[in-house]
Amino acid sequence: MRTHHFLRRLDHNRVTQAIKKAEGKSSGQIRVFIQRGKFEDDALPRAERRFLQLGMQKTRDRNAVLIFVAPRAHKYAVVGDVGVHEKSGEEFWKKLVHDMRAHFKNEDFNRAIILAISEVGKLLAAHFPRTGDTINELPDEIAQG
């Protein structure tokens, strides 16, 4: 699917509100990034590079998560920083990606992304609860490039 078609079908407001809601219960940070163009390699290394380019490794508690979607390549990945990964374990990421897959196959992109945000939000709230000095360290809007 062409990226601009995907972006038109994506409910940016719903996604941003889901991020705000999920982050409202924790000190964790969630970002969604839409990658333009096609590529053949695996999405995970690209997502990890984008995670670093967005400065997501600089959060105070190392508890940021990137949901990376490449519509034209029909690929996606979810990357958590070291603090999150230590708490979640590999099985959390595998299950999350599996659960997203059915929604992407049905072209229910909003549901796939909001599901991921919600599940990540629950994980972050359990392990990184919001405190009085919690600040929003990263933008909530969908990024693209």
C-alpha positions as CSV (number, residue, x, y, z in Angstrom):
1,M,0.0,0.0,0.0
2,R,1.3,3.4,-0.8
3,T,2.3,5.3,2.3
4,H,0.1,8.4,1.6
5,H,-3.0,6.0,1.3
6,F,-2.1,4.4,4.6
7,L,-1.6,7.8,6.2
8,R,-5.0,9.0,5.0
9,R,-6.7,5.9,6.4
10,L,-4.9,6.2,9.7
11,D,-6.8,8.1,12.4
12,H,-4.0,10.3,13.7
13,N,-6.2,11.8,16.4
14,R,-7.2,8.4,17.8
15,V,-3.6,7.2,17.7
16,T,-2.3,10.3,19.5
17,Q,-5.1,10.1,22.1
18,A,-4.2,6.4,22.7
19,I,-0.6,7.4,23.3
20,K,-1.6,10.1,25.7
21,K,-3.9,7.7,27.6
22,A,-1.2,5.0,27.8
23,E,1.5,7.4,28.9
24,G,-0.9,8.9,31.5
25,K,-0.6,5.9,33.7
26,S,3.2,5.6,33.5
27,S,6.5,7.4,33.1
28,G,7.1,5.4,29.9
29,Q,7.1,6.9,26.4
30,I,5.5,5.6,23.3
31,R,6.0,6.8,19.7
32,V,4.6,5.6,16.4
33,F,6.8,6.1,13.3
34,I,5.5,5.5,9.7
35,Q,8.4,4.7,7.3
36,R,8.0,5.8,3.7
37,G,9.2,3.8,0.8
38,K,9.9,0.1,0.1
39,F,12.7,-2.0,1.4
40,E,13.6,-5.7,1.3
41,D,15.4,-6.3,4.6
42,D,13.8,-7.0,7.9
43,A,12.0,-4.2,9.7
44,L,13.5,-4.7,13.1
45,P,17.0,-3.3,12.3
46,R,15.4,-0.3,10.6
47,A,13.2,0.2,13.6
48,E,16.2,0.0,16.0
49,R,18.1,2.6,13.9
50,R,15.0,4.9,13.9
51,F,14.7,4.5,17.6
52,L,18.2,5.9,18.1
53,Q,17.7,8.6,15.4
54,L,14.6,9.8,17.3
55,G,16.6,10.0,20.6
56,M,14.3,7.5,22.3
57,Q,17.2,6.0,24.2
58,K,17.6,9.2,26.1
59,T,14.6,8.9,28.4
60,R,15.3,9.1,32.1
61,D,14.3,5.5,32.9
62,R,15.2,4.0,29.5
63,N,11.5,3.1,29.1
64,A,10.6,4.2,25.6
65,V,8.9,2.0,23.0
66,L,8.7,2.6,19.2
67,I,6.0,1.2,17.0
68,F,7.5,1.2,13.5
69,V,5.2,0.7,10.5
70,A,6.4,0.5,6.9
71,P,3.1,0.3,4.9
72,R,4.6,0.1,1.4
73,A,7.0,-2.7,2.5
74,H,4.2,-4.4,4.4
75,K,6.4,-4.6,7.5
76,Y,6.3,-3.5,11.1
77,A,8.3,-3.9,14.3
78,V,8.1,-2.9,17.9
79,V,11.2,-1.8,19.8
80,G,11.6,-1.3,23.5
81,D,14.5,0.3,25.3
82,V,16.6,-1.7,27.7
83,G,14.5,-0.8,30.8
84,V,11.3,-2.0,29.2
85,H,12.9,-5.1,27.6
86,E,14.3,-6.2,31.0
87,K,10.8,-6.1,32.4
88,S,8.9,-7.6,29.5
89,G,11.0,-10.4,28.2
90,E,11.0,-11.7,24.6
91,E,7.6,-13.4,24.8
92,F,5.8,-10.1,25.3
93,W,7.2,-8.7,22.0
94,K,6.5,-11.9,20.1
95,K,2.9,-12.0,21.3
96,L,2.4,-8.3,20.6
97,V,3.6,-8.6,17.0
98,H,1.5,-11.7,16.5
99,D,-1.6,-10.0,17.8
100,M,-1.0,-7.0,15.5
101,R,-0.5,-9.2,12.5
102,A,-4.2,-10.2,12.2
103,H,-5.4,-6.6,12.2
104,F,-2.8,-5.6,9.6
105,K,-3.8,-8.5,7.3
106,N,-7.4,-7.3,7.5
107,E,-6.2,-3.7,6.8
108,D,-7.4,-2.6,10.2
109,F,-4.4,-0.4,10.7
110,N,-5.9,1.8,13.4
111,R,-6.8,-1.3,15.5
112,A,-3.4,-2.9,15.1
113,I,-1.5,0.3,16.2
114,I,-3.9,1.1,19.0
115,L,-3.8,-2.4,20.3
116,A,0.0,-2.2,20.4
117,I,-0.2,1.2,22.2
118,S,-2.6,-0.2,24.7
119,E,-0.6,-3.4,25.5
120,V,2.6,-1.4,25.8
121,G,0.8,1.1,28.0
122,K,-0.3,-1.7,30.4
123,L,3.3,-3.0,30.5
124,L,4.7,0.4,31.2
125,A,2.0,1.2,33.9
126,A,2.9,-2.1,35.7
127,H,6.6,-1.6,35.7
128,F,7.0,2.2,35.4
129,P,4.1,3.8,37.3
130,R,3.5,7.5,36.9
131,T,4.9,9.6,39.7
132,G,4.6,13.2,40.7
133,D,7.7,14.2,38.8
134,T,6.8,12.4,35.5
135,I,7.1,14.5,32.4
136,N,6.3,13.8,28.8
137,E,9.8,13.4,27.4
138,L,8.9,12.6,23.7
139,P,6.2,14.0,21.3
140,D,3.0,12.0,21.1
141,E,2.2,12.8,17.4
142,I,2.8,10.2,14.7
143,A,6.3,10.7,13.1
144,Q,7.1,9.8,9.5
145,G,10.0,9.8,7.2
